[in-house]
C-alpha cells in the first residue's frame, strides 16, 4: 500500500509571538499537516504549550492538526486536546502503563490515534496494538528540544516499522532533525510523513523549504 507523502511543519520552531501568522504562512507555503509538539516538563525536559494554544490557532487553518503529546500521565488530557481541535493525537509508548487504553480513548473521541517511539524503544512494543493505530511516529532525536541532529541509526528502525505495518492503513511519521539533505533517506526507509521544524522556520522562504523537502523525499521510490 503506497502512502501519500506529507510534510508536517512543527510549530515548536515557530515565532511564538506571532504564532497565528506563522501557521498561516506554512499553510500558504504548502504544509499538508500542522505538527504540534506538546511538552510537559516531566516526560521531557522542556515545556511548550497546551490545549488553550491549540484552541486559539484552530480557526487559522483547516489543515490537519497533528498533535504529538510528550506528556505523562496522558490519559486525563486526551479529551481536552480533542476538544481543542486536534485531528490526530499521538501518545508515547513510554509515557504510561496502559498504551492500549490510551489508544482506545483517542479512537472513542473520534480522532486518529498514533504511537511515538523514542530512539531506544524497541518496535516490538507495537505488536499488540497495531489494530488500534493510524500512525507510528519514529523519534529520530531524543524528545524535548527542537534543533537537534538526526540520529542515522533510526533509519533501520523506520524500515523495521515499515515491515511491521506493511499492508495496513498506517502512516509512518518521522520527527527530529529532518531536512532536505536527509529527506530522501527517510522516505527510502519507509516514512511517508515528515516533520520538520527548524529546517522550515529558519529558512528565508517557508514555501521554498517545504517544496525542497518534498522534492527530495519524492525523488525516490517509496
N, C-alpha and C positions, 0 to 999 in steps of 0.2 A: 504494500500500500504506500503510494507516494504522498507525502505530506506537503502542504504549501510552505514555502519559505517565508518566514515572518520576521520582521525587525521590531524589537520592543525596547525603545529607549528608556533607560532608568532615570526617573526624575530625582533620584538621590544626588545626581551630579548637576542638577539644575540650579539656577539662581533662585533661592527660596524667597527673596524679596519681591520677585516678580513671577511667582510660580504659575499663575494663570496664563500669563503671556508666554511663558516657556512651554506650557502644554499646547497652547495654540500653535506655537512655532514648529514643534515636532509633528503635530497633526498635519499642518500645511506642508511640512517637509517630507511627508511620505511614510511616517510611522504606521505600522499595522496595529500594534498594541501599545498601551502605555503601561510600563512596568513600574510598580510602586513597592519599594522596599521598606517594610515596617520593622523597626528595631526597637527592642525594649530595654536595652542597657543591662539585661540579665542573661538572656540566652546568648546574646552577642555583646561585645564591649563597646556599644555605641547606642545612642538614642536618635531616632529620626523623626517620624511623625505618626500620628494615629488616625482614627477614623474621622475626626472633625475636619482634618485637612482633605481627606478623600471626598467627603461630603461637599466641601467648599469648591473643589475643582471639577466635580462631576458634571455640572452644567456646561463646562467649557468645551467638551468634546463628546462625540458619540463613539469614539474608539473604545475597544475593549479595555477595561481596567484589569490588569494582571497583577493581583495583589500577592506579594511574597511576604509571609509572616515569619519573621525571625523573632518569635515570641514564645515564652514558656512560663506557665502553662498557657495553652492556646484556646482550648475549647470554649471557655467562658466568653471569649471575644468574637467568636465566629459570626454570630448573629448581628452584632453591631457593625462589623465590616461589610457584611452582606447588605444591610440596610443603608450603609453609607454610599454604596454604589459599586462595590466590587462585582465583577463578572466572573472572574476566576480566582479562586483562593488556594494558595499553596502553603502547606504546613511542612515543617521539618520532621523527618523521621526520628530525629534525636531529641525532639522537644517534649515528648511525653510518652507514657507507657501504653497508650491506647490509640495507636495510629488508625486502626480500622474504625473505631468510634468517631474519631475526628473527621474522617472521610465521609462517614455516614451522615454526620451533621451537615457538612458542606453540601452534599447532594440533596439533603432534605430541604435546604434553603433555596434550592433551585439554581445553584452555582456549579461551575466546573470545578473539579477537585484535582489538586496536584500534590505531589510529594517532592520535597527537596532533599538532596543527599549532600552532606558535607564531604570534602575531599577524602577523609579517612573512613567514611561509612561505606560498607560493602553493599553492592547492588542486591544481594540476597534478601535484604530487609523488605524488598518489594514482592517477594514470592507469593505471599498470601493476600495481597491487596490489589492485584492487577485489575480485577473486575470492577474495582471502585475508582479507577484512575482515568482522568482525561489527559494528564500530563505528568512527566517526570522532569524535574529540574536538577541538572547536574551542576553543582557549585564547582567552578574552576579556579576559585580562590577560597580562602577561609573567610566566612562571612563576618561582617561587622564594619567594613570600611570600603569606600569606593577608591578607585585609582590603583588597585593592586595589580601585580603582574600575573598573567595567565600561567597556570601550572600545567606544563606539557604532558605530564603523566596522566592527566584526566582525559586525554584523547582516547586512550584504551578503555577507560570507564564509560565514556559516551558510547563507544562501539559495543560494549557489553550490554548496556541498556538497550541499544538498538536491537541486538539479537534477542533479548528477553521479551521485548514488546512487539516483535515482528508480527504483522498480520492483525494487530489490534488497533483500534481507533484512539491512539495515544500519541500526543505530541512529545517531543524531546526538546527541552529548553536548556540553554547553557547561559550561565551568569557568572561573570568575573573576568575582566581583562580581555574582553572580545574587541578586536579591532579589524580594520580592513586587511591587516597583514596576516591574521590567523583565521579569518572567517572561512576560507576555503578548507582548511584543515578540520575545523569544527564541523562544517557541513559534510565533509567527506566521511567523518567518523560516524555521522548519523543524526546530528541535531538539525532541527528544522525551525526552531525559534531561537533567535539570537538576541540576547540582552546586551546592550552597550550603553554605558553611562558616560564616563569621561571622554571616550573617543568621540562621541557626538557633541556633548555640551561644551567641550573645549575647542571644537572646530569653528572656523570662521563662518562656515555655512552648514547648518544642520542638515538641510536637504542634500547637499553635496556629499556629506559624510554618510548619511543613511543610504544614498544611492551607491556609494563606493563599497560599503559593506555588503549590500545586496548583490552587487555585481560580482564581487569576489566569491561570495557564497554560492551563487548560481553558476559559476564558471565551471563547476564540476558536476558530475552525475551523482546526485544524492541517492 
